[in-house]
Amino acid sequence: MNNYIPTINISSLIKNNFKSKKSLQAIKKIERACVKVGFFQITGHGINIQEINNICKIGNKFFNSPKKNKNKLAPKKWNKRNKNIYRGYFPSSVNGKEGLDLGDLKAKPHNIKRFKSQYIEYLNLNKSFNKSSIKNLSNYYDNIFSLSEILFKGIIKLYRKDVNISNQAFSRIKTLSTLRFNYYPKQNKPVEISKQDGVALGCETHVDSGVFTVLYQDKKGGLQVQNRKNKKWYDVAFNKNALVVNTGLALEYLSKGKFKATNHRVLWNKTKRMSVPFFFEPSYDFKMHPSFLNGLKSYKKGIFFQNFLKNSLKKFIEYQR
């Protein structure tokens, strides 16, 4: 089923016009994709393909740099000279792939002291990147954050609410959103053999923690999505002009289970591969509660997103620090 994962043109939404006929049609398509599949691809997203290619080049250059350079950004677990615990580089010895986790690049030492969150850390990228690369990373973070917020406002619009209530959930610097680079080296062996169908995997079967994940995967592909009903797996086809979007546990919680987080995995690939996901995650002190989207003001069942994230990350070996 090549068309199992729908492709949606969201150019009408990019103009931040949530009232036009075309934008409302796009929002309904997103709703159907979230409910039925949990994954979709977006075109007309407003991020230039050249910018994405440049980001991929920056990532590849970093991962192909000497180990000494990469370890300058490693958390304390792998580099005892560093103070960072959550952000930074982790080696392939952890779970078969190398990774680089970047928080909000606007976070600086002087403006994060007042935030009481273990996940908000200053990462000095000057240790491993030149100024041009840092500027490009910062611009991309800004653009992908804005895009993700537009998608979330589309969900809010489904509930006929003021789309600006998204500001209650997402505040720059306080957000725990993560720009991640996943680098799959030439893996000698799979990290997992699927218990369901015996397929060799380069990344374990899992669901994501946030509201949305917005991903760019390279042409090698390998990403698969599970159909919730028949449990079969379907490839997410590479589209150089598209970004892949999937729902996470936070959106499932906020929507009372309407938009469920969906199982996905990456096939074992013996050649090098890179993906660049952006995990769109609320502010650490946002009070998560199932009534948020429908406008009720019952907070009794709420949980601060920081605690929600902490619970959901326990299953990932790379975050056992």
Rosetta blueprint (number, residue, H / E / L):
1 M L
2 N L
3 N L
4 Y L
5 I L
6 P L
7 T E
8 I E
9 N E
10 I L
11 S H
12 S H
13 L H
14 I H
15 K L
16 N L
17 N L
18 F L
19 K L
20 S L
21 K H
22 K H
23 S H
24 L H
25 Q H
26 A H
27 I H
28 K H
29 K H
30 I H
31 E H
32 R H
33 A H
34 C H
35 V H
36 K H
37 V L
38 G L
39 F E
40 F E
41 Q E
42 I E
43 T E
44 G L
45 H L
46 G L
47 I L
48 N L
49 I H
50 Q H
51 E H
52 I H
53 N H
54 N H
55 I H
56 C H
57 K H
58 I H
59 G H
60 N H
61 K H
62 F H
63 F H
64 N L
65 S L
66 P L
67 K H
68 K H
69 N H
70 K H
71 N H
72 K L
73 L L
74 A L
75 P L
76 K L
77 K L
78 W L
79 N L
80 K L
81 R L
82 N L
83 K L
84 N L
85 I L
86 Y L
87 R L
88 G E
89 Y E
90 F E
91 P L
92 S L
93 S L
94 V L
95 N L
96 G L
97 K L
98 E E
99 G E
100 L E
101 D E
102 L E
103 G L
104 D L
105 L L
106 K L
107 A L
108 K L
109 P H
110 H H
111 N H
112 I H
113 K L
114 R L
115 F L
116 K L
117 S L
118 Q L
119 Y L
120 I L
121 E L
122 Y L
123 L L
124 N L
125 L H
126 N H
127 K H
128 S L
129 F L
130 N L
131 K H
132 S H
133 S H
134 I H
135 K H
136 N H
137 L H
138 S H
139 N H
140 Y H
141 Y H
142 D H
143 N H
144 I H
145 F H
146 S H
147 L H
148 S H
149 E H
150 I H
151 L H
152 F H
153 K H
154 G H
155 I H
156 I H
157 K H
158 L H
159 Y L
160 R L
161 K L
162 D L
163 V H
164 N H
165 I H
166 S H
167 N H
168 Q H
169 A H
170 F L
171 S L
172 R L
173 I L
174 K L
175 T E
176 L L
177 S L
178 T E
179 L E
180 R E
181 F E
182 N E
183 Y E
184 Y E
185 P L
186 K L
187 Q L
188 N L
189 K L
190 P L
191 V L
192 E E
193 I E
194 S L
195 K L
196 Q L
197 D L
198 G L
199 V L
200 A E
201 L E
202 G E
203 C E
204 E E
205 T E
206 H E
207 V L
208 D L
209 S L
210 G L
211 V L
212 F E
213 T E
214 V E
215 L E
216 Y E
217 Q E
218 D L
219 K L
220 K L
221 G L
222 G L
223 L E
224 Q E
225 V E
226 Q E
227 N L
228 R L
229 K L
230 N L
231 K L
232 K L
233 W E
234 Y E
235 D E
236 V L
237 A L
238 F L
239 N L
240 K L
241 N L
242 A L
243 L E
244 V E
245 V E
246 N E
247 T E
248 G L
249 L H
250 A H
251 L H
252 E H
253 Y H
254 L H
255 S L
256 K L
257 G L
258 K L
259 F L
260 K L
261 A L
262 T L
263 N L
264 H E
265 R E
266 V E
267 L E
268 W L
269 N L
270 K L
271 T L
272 K L
273 R E
274 M E
275 S E
276 V E
277 P E
278 F E
279 F E
280 F E
281 E L
282 P L
283 S E
284 Y L
285 D L
286 F L
287 K E
288 M E
289 H L
290 P L
291 S L
292 F L
293 L L
294 N L
295 G L
296 L L
297 K L
298 S L
299 Y L
300 K L
301 K L
302 G L
303 I E
304 F E
305 F H
306 Q H
307 N H
308 F H
309 L H
310 K H
311 N H
312 S H
313 L H
314 K L
315 K L
316 F L
317 I H
318 E H
319 Y H
320 Q L
321 R L
